[in-house]
């Protein structure tokens, strides 16, 4: 399922960032980790964009207009 891939990719991105922030990687290892992180970041960004488009479709009104409503969290 796509959600599993998103969650997995996000976790790998977080792990990559932690490794890079740790400062123990060589330059070559850092570059390789950075490239891996960029790939995961692009994948996650694309999935989030896709989710946003799907939400807008679901909010489309019968007359074809979009009804935009602010996203509210439990804190707001």
Secondary structure as UniProt FT lines:
FT   HELIX           2..22
FT   HELIX           27..59
FT   TURN            62..63
FT   TURN            74..75
//
